[in-house]
């Protein structure tokens, strides 16, 4: 009986299989290598109002590094691990493949004060943030804007009364004094308060500025100079990003002018003995610095009745009541206006 012949190709396959079996190897595909570990850190940068702040530089430092000289160099930092700019959503997204890792985070942006993650004064006191395999850690850092401040107090040179409603302007010292870079009106206490950002954050360029106060009924006055003299006026130094100045300007009254609007007052309330009447002065333009009240019974002033309100008494029964309001404001003509008389007061 003749044995079955085996084709040479089959013998080759059988031989390879036998050799692999002896070596303990498999013909199945190799398993893929494990991917490198990755961890994530999202740092959200906010401005003073809590809104996202883009364009801030977020820097990672390795945590818990010993300071070489903490006494003489407390602001020392180790070599940074990496940096990234915050996006339009205020977020800087870090991907690290050297996890687990503890870091300290520093954030800075021109026109703002730099800040460690937890508001610490330096690296040594900053709180750690951990970055772990497959996890995303988050942190929020709020930056305070660097603002220059100028407080200007304006007063009457003769009476020393507060000058209300004066226009105070800051003028670049390198200009001609014709167009102000910023203006404010003095408040009820005679103050104009400027809080100015730097040019790169929507404010004014740093530099020297001259200050002018102007108001109807007064002579225009430059800070510590002759009247309307830009060239000889002293300048306020706003070259530092967080500089501050506080100055006083004394204004000389010119010819007093009339109030633009001086309305006739009205009276509200029940016209009966024991009830209280209230004087309504109306809207004066400009707003008076002070209002004085005087109540009348018929044509005769009522003794002691000089408040905004008046409580009707027995002597008022059968009489008609009116009130006079006197408005005053430095630089303006003091003006008095009297209401119409009420109907007769009832018992």
PELIN-V99439 format. One record per residue. N is the residue number from 0. RES is the residue in one small letter. PSI is psi in radians with two decimals (999 if undefined). OMEGA is omega in whole degrees, -180 to 180 (999 if undefined). Layout:
n:N res:RES psi:PSI omega:OMEGA
n:N res:RES psi:PSI omega:OMEGA
//
This chain:
n:0 res:x psi:2.29 omega:-176
n:1 res:x psi:2.27 omega:179
n:2 res:x psi:2.72 omega:-178
n:3 res:x psi:2.33 omega:180
n:4 res:x psi:2.47 omega:177
n:5 res:x psi:2.23 omega:-178
n:6 res:x psi:2.52 omega:-179
n:7 res:x psi:-0.67 omega:-178
n:8 res:x psi:-0.64 omega:-180
n:9 res:x psi:-0.68 omega:177
n:10 res:x psi:-0.65 omega:-180
n:11 res:x psi:-0.77 omega:-180
n:12 res:x psi:-0.74 omega:180
n:13 res:x psi:-0.66 omega:-180
n:14 res:x psi:-0.73 omega:180
n:15 res:x psi:-0.73 omega:179
n:16 res:x psi:-0.72 omega:179
n:17 res:x psi:-0.74 omega:-180
n:18 res:x psi:-0.72 omega:179
n:19 res:x psi:-0.66 omega:180
n:20 res:x psi:-0.70 omega:179
n:21 res:x psi:-0.68 omega:-178
n:22 res:x psi:-0.14 omega:180
n:23 res:x psi:0.47 omega:-178
n:24 res:x psi:2.81 omega:-179
n:25 res:x psi:2.58 omega:177
n:26 res:x psi:-0.11 omega:-179
n:27 res:x psi:2.72 omega:-179
n:28 res:x psi:2.59 omega:-180
n:29 res:x psi:2.52 omega:177
n:30 res:x psi:2.47 omega:-179
n:31 res:x psi:2.60 omega:178
n:32 res:x psi:2.60 omega:180
n:33 res:x psi:2.30 omega:-179
n:34 res:x psi:2.60 omega:179
n:35 res:x psi:2.52 omega:-180
n:36 res:x psi:2.45 omega:178
n:37 res:x psi:2.47 omega:174
n:38 res:x psi:2.82 omega:-172
n:39 res:x psi:2.57 omega:176
n:40 res:x psi:2.14 omega:177
n:41 res:x psi:2.04 omega:178
n:42 res:x psi:2.05 omega:179
n:43 res:x psi:2.17 omega:180
n:44 res:x psi:2.26 omega:180
n:45 res:x psi:2.68 omega:175
n:46 res:x psi:-3.03 omega:-177
n:47 res:x psi:-0.50 omega:-178
n:48 res:x psi:0.02 omega:-179
n:49 res:x psi:0.00 omega:179
n:50 res:x psi:2.69 omega:180
n:51 res:x psi:2.47 omega:-179
n:52 res:x psi:1.94 omega:-179
n:53 res:x psi:2.85 omega:175
n:54 res:x psi:0.14 omega:176
n:55 res:x psi:2.56 omega:178
n:56 res:x psi:2.11 omega:179
n:57 res:x psi:2.16 omega:-175
n:58 res:x psi:2.33 omega:176
n:59 res:x psi:2.37 omega:174
n:60 res:x psi:2.55 omega:174
n:61 res:x psi:2.40 omega:-177
n:62 res:x psi:2.79 omega:170
n:63 res:x psi:0.59 omega:175
n:64 res:x psi:2.36 omega:-178
n:65 res:x psi:2.39 omega:178
n:66 res:x psi:2.27 omega:-179
n:67 res:x psi:-0.61 omega:-178
n:68 res:x psi:1.37 omega:-174
n:69 res:x psi:-0.38 omega:-179
n:70 res:x psi:-0.87 omega:-175
n:71 res:x psi:-0.28 omega:-179
n:72 res:x psi:1.14 omega:-176
n:73 res:x psi:-0.27 omega:-179
n:74 res:x psi:0.24 omega:179
n:75 res:x psi:2.55 omega:176
n:76 res:x psi:2.60 omega:174
n:77 res:x psi:3.08 omega:177
n:78 res:x psi:2.39 omega:-177
n:79 res:x psi:2.66 omega:177
n:80 res:x psi:-0.40 omega:-179
n:81 res:x psi:2.86 omega:180
n:82 res:x psi:2.74 omega:-179
n:83 res:x psi:2.60 omega:177
n:84 res:x psi:2.46 omega:176
n:85 res:x psi:2.52 omega:-179
n:86 res:x psi:-2.97 omega:-179
n:87 res:x psi:-0.41 omega:177
n:88 res:x psi:0.07 omega:180
n:89 res:x psi:0.06 omega:-173
n:90 res:x psi:2.34 omega:169
n:91 res:x psi:2.07 omega:-174
n:92 res:x psi:2.01 omega:-179
n:93 res:x psi:2.41 omega:174
n:94 res:x psi:2.14 omega:-177
n:95 res:x psi:2.39 omega:176
n:96 res:x psi:0.20 omega:179
n:97 res:x psi:0.69 omega:-178
n:98 res:x psi:2.78 omega:-4
n:99 res:x psi:2.61 omega:-174
n:100 res:x psi:2.37 omega:173
n:101 res:x psi:2.34 omega:-176
n:102 res:x psi:2.80 omega:166
n:103 res:x psi:2.53 omega:-173
n:104 res:x psi:2.26 omega:175
n:105 res:x psi:2.39 omega:-180
n:106 res:x psi:2.38 omega:179
n:107 res:x psi:2.70 omega:177
n:108 res:x psi:2.41 omega:178
n:109 res:x psi:2.37 omega:-179
n:110 res:x psi:-0.01 omega:180
n:111 res:x psi:2.73 omega:175
n:112 res:x psi:2.31 omega:176
n:113 res:x psi:2.68 omega:-173
n:114 res:x psi:2.32 omega:168
n:115 res:x psi:2.80 omega:-174
n:116 res:x psi:-0.80 omega:-177
n:117 res:x psi:0.36 omega:179
n:118 res:x psi:0.32 omega:-179
n:119 res:x psi:2.79 omega:-178
n:120 res:x psi:-0.38 omega:-180
n:121 res:x psi:3.13 omega:-178
n:122 res:x psi:-0.72 omega:-175
n:123 res:x psi:-0.47 omega:-177
n:124 res:x psi:0.03 omega:-178
n:125 res:x psi:2.56 omega:177
n:126 res:x psi:2.51 omega:179
n:127 res:x psi:2.62 omega:168
n:128 res:x psi:2.37 omega:-178
n:129 res:x psi:2.52 omega:174
n:130 res:x psi:2.08 omega:-173
n:131 res:x psi:2.78 omega:-178
n:132 res:x psi:2.11 omega:174
n:133 res:x psi:0.03 omega:-177
n:134 res:x psi:2.71 omega:176
n:135 res:x psi:2.01 omega:175
n:136 res:x psi:2.64 omega:-178
n:137 res:x psi:2.69 omega:177
n:138 res:x psi:2.63 omega:178
n:139 res:x psi:2.29 omega:177
n:140 res:x psi:2.14 omega:179
n:141 res:x psi:2.30 omega:-180
n:142 res:x psi:2.41 omega:175
n:143 res:x psi:2.38 omega:-177
n:144 res:x psi:2.51 omega:174
n:145 res:x psi:2.00 omega:-177
n:146 res:x psi:2.32 omega:173
n:147 res:x psi:2.44 omega:-177
n:148 res:x psi:2.45 omega:175
n:149 res:x psi:2.10 omega:176
n:150 res:x psi:2.15 omega:-178
n:151 res:x psi:2.13 omega:177
n:152 res:x psi:2.21 omega:-178
n:153 res:x psi:2.27 omega:-178
n:154 res:x psi:2.83 omega:180
n:155 res:x psi:2.18 omega:-176
n:156 res:x psi:-0.49 omega:-178
n:157 res:x psi:-0.83 omega:-175
n:158 res:x psi:-0.25 omega:-176
n:159 res:x psi:0.31 omega:176
n:160 res:x psi:2.63 omega:176
n:161 res:x psi:2.40 omega:175
n:162 res:x psi:1.91 omega:-176
n:163 res:x psi:2.48 omega:175
n:164 res:x psi:0.29 omega:176
n:165 res:x psi:2.50 omega:176
n:166 res:x psi:2.03 omega:179
n:167 res:x psi:2.19 omega:-178
n:168 res:x psi:2.50 omega:171
n:169 res:x psi:2.23 omega:-178
n:170 res:x psi:2.30 omega:178
n:171 res:x psi:2.27 omega:-177
n:172 res:x psi:-0.39 omega:180
n:173 res:x psi:-0.08 omega:-180
n:174 res:x psi:-2.84 omega:-177
n:175 res:x psi:0.06 omega:179
n:176 res:x psi:0.37 omega:-178
n:177 res:x psi:-0.61 omega:-178
n:178 res:x psi:2.09 omega:-180
n:179 res:x psi:2.55 omega:175
n:180 res:x psi:-0.47 omega:178
n:181 res:x psi:2.59 omega:179
n:182 res:x psi:2.67 omega:174
n:183 res:x psi:2.65 omega:173
n:184 res:x psi:2.45 omega:176
n:185 res:x psi:2.49 omega:-178
n:186 res:x psi:-2.93 omega:-177
n:187 res:x psi:-0.29 omega:178
n:188 res:x psi:0.09 omega:179
n:189 res:x psi:0.25 omega:-177
n:190 res:x psi:2.45 omega:166
n:191 res:x psi:2.17 omega:-175
n:192 res:x psi:2.07 omega:179
n:193 res:x psi:2.33 omega:170
n:194 res:x psi:1.91 omega:-165
n:195 res:x psi:2.21 omega:173
n:196 res:x psi:2.93 omega:175
n:197 res:x psi:2.87 omega:-174
n:198 res:x psi:-0.61 omega:-177
n:199 res:x psi:-0.11 omega:175
n:200 res:x psi:0.50 omega:174
n:201 res:x psi:0.19 omega:-179
n:202 res:x psi:-2.53 omega:-177
n:203 res:x psi:2.67 omega:174
n:204 res:x psi:2.61 omega:174
n:205 res:x psi:2.70 omega:-180
n:206 res:x psi:-2.84 omega:-180
n:207 res:x psi:2.42 omega:-179
n:208 res:x psi:2.50 omega:175
n:209 res:x psi:2.64 omega:-170
n:210 res:x psi:2.36 omega:180
n:211 res:x psi:2.46 omega:176
n:212 res:x psi:2.36 omega:180
n:213 res:x psi:2.43 omega:176
n:214 res:x psi:2.54 omega:178
n:215 res:x psi:2.36 omega:-180
n:216 res:x psi:-0.03 omega:179
n:217 res:x psi:2.77 omega:175
n:218 res:x psi:2.28 omega:179
n:219 res:x psi:2.41 omega:-173
n:220 res:x psi:2.17 omega:170
n:221 res:x psi:2.66 omega:-178
n:222 res:x psi:2.05 omega:177
n:223 res:x psi:0.81 omega:176
n:224 res:x psi:3.11 omega:174
n:225 res:x psi:2.84 omega:-177
n:226 res:x psi:2.30 omega:177
n:227 res:x psi:0.66 omega:-178
n:228 res:x psi:1.50 omega:-179
n:229 res:x psi:-0.70 omega:-174
n:230 res:x psi:-0.61 omega:-177
n:231 res:x psi:0.04 omega:180
n:232 res:x psi:2.55 omega:176
n:233 res:x psi:2.63 omega:-178
n:234 res:x psi:2.58 omega:174
n:235 res:x psi:2.29 omega:-176
n:236 res:x psi:1.91 omega:176
n:237 res:x psi:0.71 omega:-179
n:238 res:x psi:-0.49 omega:178
n:239 res:x psi:2.58 omega:-177
n:240 res:x psi:-0.40 omega:-180
n:241 res:x psi:0.64 omega:-179
n:242 res:x psi:2.81 omega:-179
n:243 res:x psi:2.60 omega:178
n:244 res:x psi:2.60 omega:176
n:245 res:x psi:2.10 omega:-175
n:246 res:x psi:2.79 omega:176
n:247 res:x psi:2.48 omega:176
n:248 res:x psi:2.12 omega:177
n:249 res:x psi:2.19 omega:-179
n:250 res:x psi:2.45 omega:178
n:251 res:x psi:2.20 omega:-179
n:252 res:x psi:2.40 omega:174
n:253 res:x psi:-2.64 omega:177
n:254 res:x psi:2.14 omega:-179
n:255 res:x psi:2.55 omega:179
n:256 res:x psi:2.82 omega:-178
n:257 res:x psi:2.66 omega:173
n:258 res:x psi:2.46 omega:178
n:259 res:x psi:-0.72 omega:177
n:260 res:x psi:2.20 omega:179
n:261 res:x psi:1.46 omega:-173
n:262 res:x psi:2.75 omega:175
n:263 res:x psi:2.27 omega:-178
n:264 res:x psi:2.83 omega:175
n:265 res:x psi:2.92 omega:-179
n:266 res:x psi:2.34 omega:176
n:267 res:x psi:2.70 omega:179
n:268 res:x psi:2.98 omega:-179
n:269 res:x psi:2.27 omega:-175
n:270 res:x psi:1.19 omega:-179
n:271 res:x psi:2.51 omega:-179
n:272 res:x psi:2.36 omega:180
n:273 res:x psi:-0.27 omega:179
n:274 res:x psi:2.81 omega:-177
n:275 res:x psi:2.30 omega:175
n:276 res:x psi:2.61 omega:-180
n:277 res:x psi:2.31 omega:177
n:278 res:x psi:2.32 omega:177
n:279 res:x psi:1.82 omega:-173
n:280 res:x psi:-0.29 omega:-177
n:281 res:x psi:-3.07 omega:-177
n:282 res:x psi:1.91 omega:178
n:283 res:x psi:2.55 omega:177
n:284 res:x psi:2.12 omega:-7
n:285 res:x psi:3.04 omega:-179
n:286 res:x psi:2.23 omega:-179
n:287 res:x psi:2.66 omega:174
n:288 res:x psi:-0.50 omega:179
n:289 res:x psi:2.61 omega:175
n:290 res:x psi:2.32 omega:177
n:291 res:x psi:2.54 omega:-176
n:292 res:x psi:2.53 omega:176
n:293 res:x psi:2.14 omega:-178
n:294 res:x psi:2.56 omega:-177
n:295 res:x psi:2.48 omega:172
n:296 res:x psi:1.85 omega:-171
n:297 res:x psi:-2.18 omega:-180
n:298 res:x psi:0.00 omega:-173
n:299 res:x psi:2.31 omega:178
n:300 res:x psi:2.44 omega:180
n:301 res:x psi:2.17 omega:-178
n:302 res:x psi:2.24 omega:177
n:303 res:x psi:-0.04 omega:-178
n:304 res:x psi:1.42 omega:-176
n:305 res:x psi:0.53 omega:176
n:306 res:x psi:3.07 omega:180
n:307 res:x psi:-0.43 omega:179
n:308 res:x psi:2.75 omega:179
n:309 res:x psi:2.26 omega:179
n:310 res:x psi:2.15 omega:-177
n:311 res:x psi:2.48 omega:-178
n:312 res:x psi:-3.12 omega:-176
n:313 res:x psi:-0.68 omega:-178
n:314 res:x psi:-0.29 omega:-177
n:315 res:x psi:-0.25 omega:-176
n:316 res:x psi:2.25 omega:-180
n:317 res:x psi:-0.10 omega:179
n:318 res:x psi:2.88 omega:177
n:319 res:x psi:2.40 omega:-174
n:320 res:x psi:2.49 omega:173
n:321 res:x psi:2.93 omega:179
n:322 res:x psi:2.50 omega:175
n:323 res:x psi:2.32 omega:178
n:324 res:x psi:2.23 omega:180
n:325 res:x psi:2.15 omega:-178
n:326 res:x psi:2.42 omega:178
n:327 res:x psi:2.56 omega:178
n:328 res:x psi:2.30 omega:-178
n:329 res:x psi:2.29 omega:-180
n:330 res:x psi:-0.11 omega:-179
n:331 res:x psi:2.68 omega:178
n:332 res:x psi:2.18 omega:176
n:333 res:x psi:2.24 omega:-170
n:334 res:x psi:2.34 omega:178
n:335 res:x psi:2.41 omega:177
n:336 res:x psi:2.43 omega:-176
n:337 res:x psi:2.43 omega:-179
n:338 res:x psi:2.94 omega:170
n:339 res:x psi:2.72 omega:179
n:340 res:x psi:2.55 omega:177
n:341 res:x psi:3.04 omega:168
n:342 res:x psi:2.97 omega:-178
n:343 res:x psi:2.42 omega:-179
n:344 res:x psi:2.38 omega:-178
n:345 res:x psi:2.67 omega:180
n:346 res:x psi:999 omega:999
//
